[in-house]
Amino acid sequence: MRFGEIRLALLGCRGMFATDALPILKAAGFAVYGADLPELDIADESSVEAFLGRANPRVILNAAAFTDVDGAEAKEEEAFSANAKGPEVLARASARRGAFLVHISTDYVFKGDNPEGYEPGDNPGPPASVYGRSKLAGERAIAEVLPRERFLICRTQWLYGTTGKSFPATILKLAASRKSLRVVNDQWGVPTWTRELARQIVLLLNQGATGIHHAVNGGGPVTWYDFAKRIVAEARLDCTVEPCTTAEFPRPAGRPAHAWLRGGPPGAQPWEDGVREYLAARSQ
């Protein structure tokens, strides 16, 4: 696919991923038209139609979602509205307009009990949380409305970027004021840098990829403890990172212990390089 002047609707444009993805999409040649709450509610068909009527995109990239994993346990209706109904509305709008839909999903669609990790073709579920169930419902809604050749679902995990809340930002803040931190060492995955995810989405579009793909940094699997140690070391902070168990830090939502996403593109940026690029971007 040649991207020159291809109109792309970027939904959730003020979120963490979209903020970092925007310059990469523009550099690839897309003419990007962004929208986010409150002017666009992806679960509201009239709101979606009004925006798409103005943008007239050939590609719709949905980065809008309810991402508060713990909060979703108490706000199930809100989570399903954004993560399940929203993708269905977008799929129907894509079908009417002949647009290609790109949707970002998550490792939380898997149960998370496979130490060998998951390939894109593995059966998902049952998710361990409301968030995971809502995201899986969104994937299934898209696949029910659109033929495979009209959509691309990119599952990612442990996503972090230069803006908004993220694990690295929290670790950096805590490590700057404490002598030691305790971090979970029994959940496994791959830390994924927003800019690498954006680069991989562009690559997949360029290759004409369709259906479900995994888009994560290379390497791994690692634990949150491994991730935190690398962040602290690369930032040269005087803080010791110590391992602990998930049971020592109970959360409202269940977390997949083993949900390593396999099957990413060859040559993906190693996750350690992603951390260095992230820290360099923060200092600019």
VENWOCOR-V840081 format. One record per backbone hydrogen bond with DSSP energy under -0.5 kcal/mol. NH is the residue of the N-H (numbers start at 0). CO is the residue of the C=O. E is the energy in kcal/mol with one decimal. If there is no record, write none. Layout:
BEGIN
{{NH:CO:E} {NH:CO:E}}
END
This chain:
BEGIN
{{4:28:-1.5} {5:2:-2.5} {5:28:-0.6} {7:30:-2.8} {8:58:-2.7} {9:7:-0.6} {9:32:-2.1} {10:8:-0.8} {10:60:-2.6} {11:34:-2.1} {12:9:-0.5} {12:34:-1.9} {14:11:-1.9} {18:14:-2.2} {19:15:-1.3} {20:16:-2.3} {21:17:-2.2} {23:19:-0.5} {24:20:-2.6} {25:21:-2.4} {26:22:-2.2} {27:23:-1.4} {28:25:-1.5} {29:24:-2.0} {30:5:-2.7} {31:29:-0.8} {32:7:-3.0} {33:31:-0.5} {34:9:-1.9} {38:35:-0.9} {39:35:-1.4} {41:39:-0.5} {43:40:-2.1} {44:42:-0.7} {47:43:-2.5} {48:44:-2.8} {49:45:-2.2} {50:46:-1.9} {51:47:-2.8} {52:48:-2.2} {53:49:-1.2} {53:50:-0.6} {54:50:-2.7} {55:51:-3.0} {57:6:-2.5} {58:6:-1.8} {59:99:-2.9} {60:8:-3.2} {60:58:-0.5} {61:59:-0.7} {61:101:-3.4} {62:10:-2.1} {62:60:-0.9} {66:64:-0.8} {68:66:-1.4} {71:67:-2.0} {72:69:-1.3} {73:70:-1.0} {74:70:-1.1} {78:74:-2.5} {79:75:-2.7} {80:76:-2.0} {81:77:-2.0} {82:78:-2.9} {83:79:-1.9} {84:79:-2.6} {85:80:-1.8} {87:83:-1.5} {88:84:-2.8} {89:85:-2.5} {90:86:-2.4} {91:87:-2.3} {92:88:-2.2} {93:89:-2.7} {94:90:-2.4} {95:91:-2.2} {96:92:-1.8} {97:93:-1.5} {98:93:-1.7} {99:57:-2.8} {100:149:-2.1} {101:59:-3.5} {101:99:-0.5} {102:151:-2.7} {103:61:-1.6} {104:102:-0.5} {104:153:-2.7} {106:155:-1.1} {108:105:-1.2} {109:106:-2.1} {110:124:-0.5} {113:257:-1.5} {114:112:-0.6} {116:113:-2.1} {117:259:-3.0} {121:118:-1.7} {124:108:-2.1} {127:109:-0.5} {132:128:-2.2} {133:129:-2.7} {134:130:-2.2} {135:131:-2.2} {136:132:-2.2} {137:133:-1.6} {138:134:-2.0} {139:135:-2.4} {140:136:-2.1} {141:137:-2.0} {142:138:-2.2} {143:139:-1.6} {144:140:-1.6} {145:141:-2.9} {149:146:-2.5} {150:147:-1.4} {151:100:-2.5} {152:210:-3.0} {153:102:-2.9} {153:151:-0.6} {154:152:-0.7} {154:212:-2.8} {155:104:-1.5} {159:191:-2.0} {169:165:-2.0} {170:166:-2.6} {171:167:-2.8} {172:168:-1.9} {173:169:-2.5} {174:170:-3.1} {175:171:-1.3} {176:173:-1.3} {177:173:-1.1} {180:239:-2.6} {182:241:-2.7} {184:243:-2.7} {187:256:-3.4} {188:221:-2.5} {191:157:-1.9} {193:159:-2.3} {195:192:-0.8} {196:192:-2.1} {197:193:-2.4} {198:194:-2.3} {199:195:-2.3} {200:196:-2.2} {201:197:-2.2} {202:198:-2.3} {203:199:-2.8} {204:200:-2.4} {205:201:-2.4} {206:202:-1.8} {207:204:-1.1} {208:203:-2.7} {210:147:-0.9} {210:150:-2.5} {212:152:-3.0} {213:262:-0.5} {214:154:-3.1} {217:268:-3.3} {221:188:-2.7} {223:186:-0.7} {224:183:-1.5} {226:222:-2.5} {227:223:-2.8} {228:224:-2.5} {229:225:-2.1} {230:226:-2.2} {231:227:-2.6} {232:228:-2.4} {233:229:-2.8} {234:230:-2.0} {235:232:-1.0} {236:231:-2.1} {238:236:-1.8} {239:178:-2.9} {241:180:-3.4} {241:239:-0.5} {243:182:-1.6} {247:244:-0.8} {248:245:-1.6} {249:246:-0.5} {253:127:-0.8} {256:111:-0.6} {257:111:-3.2} {258:187:-1.4} {261:117:-3.0} {261:259:-0.8} {267:264:-1.2} {270:217:-2.4} {272:269:-0.6} {273:269:-1.7} {274:270:-1.8} {275:271:-1.7} {276:272:-2.5} {277:273:-2.5} {278:274:-2.5} {279:275:-2.2} {280:276:-2.2} {281:277:-2.2} {282:278:-1.3} {283:280:-0.9}}
END
